[in-house]
Amino acid sequence: MPDEALLAAARDGRLSDSSALIAQVDRMLDDPKSSRFVKDFAGQAFRIYELRSTTPDPGLYPEYEDRLGQAMAWETQLFFGELIASNLGAGALIDADFTFLNRRLADHYGVPDVVGMQMRKVDLPAGSPRGGLLTQAAVHKITANGTATSPIPRGNFVLTNLLGRPAPPPPAEVGALEPDTRGTTTIREQLDAHRSSPVCANCHRVIDPPGFAMESFDPIGGFRTNYRVPGEAMDFDGFIVPGPFTDGARVDASGVTPGGDSFADINEYKRLLIDTELDAVAGHLASQLLIFATGAEIAFADRAAVDGIVNAGRTEGHPVRTMIQRIVGSDLFKTR
């Protein structure tokens, strides 16, 4: 809610001065109460509010527990808050050399020397597969069903929540793909057959590449080289219990973008996004911030204003705090 300092500035007419308006924006972003904005925006724009909608299979992912899930949500919230606080570029959503961890999440990621349960900013070690939104465990969990992963929901997350270009829904006559938890066929093999239909091929050439790039992460965000599959059931005097999980087929995180660029893994895919899609990421972020700020969807007539914000930030690398300042100073914000 507006505090007394903001109300006083409004009563005095100072908010019509652009420099005074930006000063108020900075003051409020620096206030600890801005954490509510960060949490709500990340919850909606990056779907973090869906984190608890699935429960990982305890036989396949026994390491998952509530403290780990809580740290996953905190990581994404604190990461986005840092983009604002330090005025980092929107490209950090694609790749970054830091994240926020506590001991529990650092152990999950294989990052050494993080002690205690307090979340803190951590520089990622050389060679780490982490960095950016698409390598955060919260995103991996909300785009998996708790047992298996599929490139389709993960690819749709990239298209919808990062690039702002959601794929159309599948035709009604096209059946859903069911992940093979026994590991007899890979999801890539199933998708190859699925794409043999001309009805499916055009959409899947766009959806599948980002989803394949994220296949190196399991349903709880652990990095993997092989899929986990259930072990053979064990019989104890008629009492049947599942056996320990075992390694299944090897993960293949390679793909080809719709533009014809090949990548071998998530790191190469992120580099391609930085090179070719940075403006799209910035444009979608600006649109989502405007929607959050005004409560109104972006209409066709609003696109020029969004493009102006993106164009203004291009040479600077689309710094996020500056983007928020420009949004508040825009006619779209002032007139809605």
Phi, psi and omega in degrees: 000153177301135177265180186296324180297320179289318179297320179295319178297323178292316180298324182278356181077013184286341183287347175282348175271125187299319181294322178292323179297314180295325177298322177292321177301311181297319180300316182287324177294331179279348180284139178304335180294345178293348178299332177294317177300313182300314181296314182293319181295312179298323180298322182271309187291325182249009174064026182294337177294348178268006189302324183267013183283346176231152177244117181300145177299118183293338177285325181270329184229065183294343182284349181282134173208174191298324180296324177293316178299321178295319179295326177301313180296316180300321181304310183292320179297312181293325179297312179294322176299325179290326176301321179286310186299319183260005179054048180278160183286155179297340177298340177295337174295331177276313182206144179208158180260016180213165167205189179241126186222155159242184185300319184296315181286326177297319176299320180296324181272350183075028178262121186279166168066033172247116187243140175094166185266358178284131176288137179211158178290131184229129172287131182284138180291156178302138179085359180291140176282357183275169178128113181094168186300321188287353177250009180272137188299329179301318179294320179295322182289318183286347179254018176229166184260009180095343180241315184219166177248160174218139177297341186291304179295328179288320175298320178294328176298314180298313182295317187276311191264347177248315185262342180072029179230069184299143177285151177293155178295153180292151175301150185300330184278355182270123181284159180281152174270134178252119178303142181269100183285347178274348176079017181282331172227149179272159177297329178296319178295320178295320180291325177302319178290321180298322183284353178293342176278127179301332179296326185268333194298316185298318179289318185291335177294340178263319184287316192292320185304310177296327177294319176297320180300332182267004182293345179285002180241130184280182184296347176244017174084008175284143177283138185221153171251341177227152174287149172269139177230152180298143175281171179293139179296148180244139183254117176247090180052047178089354178262110187268126177232148178291145176279169178299149179296156178229171177282135175256217182297154179286143180284137174240107183258022181269166178183184179226127180289164176302336178277359177093008179272129180271149174219151183262335185198185183297324181295317178292324179295319178298321179297321177295320177297316178301318184287327191242341190233013185298318178297323179295318178297315179296318180296319179291320178298315178299318178297315181294323177294320177295318178297316180297320185285324187254342183076011182236142177292159178280116178273168181303320182292345181273350187298326181296322179293319177296315178300323178296321177295318179294314180299322181294331183263357189298311184292340179268354183087021177058057179298135192287318180296318177297323177300317179296318177301316181293325178296314180295327178279356184280157176296327179301316181290318187287335186255359180257000000 
